[in-house]
Amino acid sequence: MKISMVGRGAFAKKHLAGLARIDGVEVASIVGRVPETTEATARQFDIPHWTTDLAESLEQPGIEAAILTSPTQVHAAQAEQVMRAGKHVEIEIPIADSLADSRRILEVQQETGLVAMAGHTRRFNPSHQWIRNKIAAGELSLQHLVVQTFFFRRTNMNAEGQPRSWTDHLLWHHACHTVDLFQYQTGETASDAFAVQGPTHPELGIAMDMTIGMKTASGAVCTLALSFNNKGPLGTFFRYICDNGTYIARYDDLVDGDENPIDVSQVDVSMDGIELQDREFVAAIREGREPNASVAQVLPAMDTLHRLEQSLR
């Protein structure tokens, strides 16, 4: 299976590393914004074709699918372009930064019948899979999900320390992970949702701090704190407070409430969540089925984000 990688930044490189471990898959083309850096990434990962034109990449012989790691603001237009070209698409989180654009992507997917999947990695991280398996087996019931998403990002720089061509967003990007995870783990869409935010950055034009609260009809609650102002340990940390234990997930690590480690190495075939979501994308294409984290499945999260945005206004 030949794939086009759209984007050449930090997340594109995570996908390239994961795809290299999947049998029968080749990244045959890469699309970037700047010719020099795009060509350099192509050489680094032995990708035979590079371009700054998505249409040219999709026209390369044998291309069946594309993975979008481009700026959020162009996701909807690029996803539609990929599907209109007859190719399957995986869209990094978030699939869009509005409910209208998210619905537009789903409409094109339903029209074309192609696989359209969101890069909601938390569904695939073994630590969160372990929790989900316990919930599915009736061994745990989630009472309260407490999440901290902390970065230090007072200038518009990416994960590689390079200037961004777009602006990140606490609500439509970083909160999207937790909103979807909370609804995925509970099997419910939040019946109540609110958000409050701190001052807007004078240059970036975005809120640098935010608090989100959600509740399901069955009574499970979620408390999410987000910041671009945090000077200290960075990343997202999840505390699952359940009826039968407390568990803390830190990316690929899982411990109980007493900090005793839990072995999640046998939960799936890899410990790399990006690789696992790419495996699901490839498998869904090969098997002609809907993937976990399909655009249709994550639309409720986008709807909740829209409601949260309305509460901020």
Buried (B, 14 or more C-beta within 10 A) or exposed (E): BBBBBBBBBEBBBBBBBBBEEBEEBBBBBBBBEEEEBBBBBBEEBEBEBBBEEBEBBBEBEEBBBBBBBBBBBBBBBBBBBBBEBEBBBBBBBBBBBBBEBBBBBBEBBEEBEBBBBBBBBBBBBBBBBBBBEBBEEEEBBBBBBBBBBBBEBEEBEBEEEEEBEEBBBBBBBBBBBBBBBBBBBBEBBBEEBBBEBBEEBEEBEBBBBBBBBBBBEEEBBBBBBBBBBBEEEEEBBBBBBBEEEBBBBEBBBBBEEEEEEBEBEEBBEBBBBBBBBBBBBBBBBEEEEBBBBBBBBBBBBBBBBBBBBEBEE
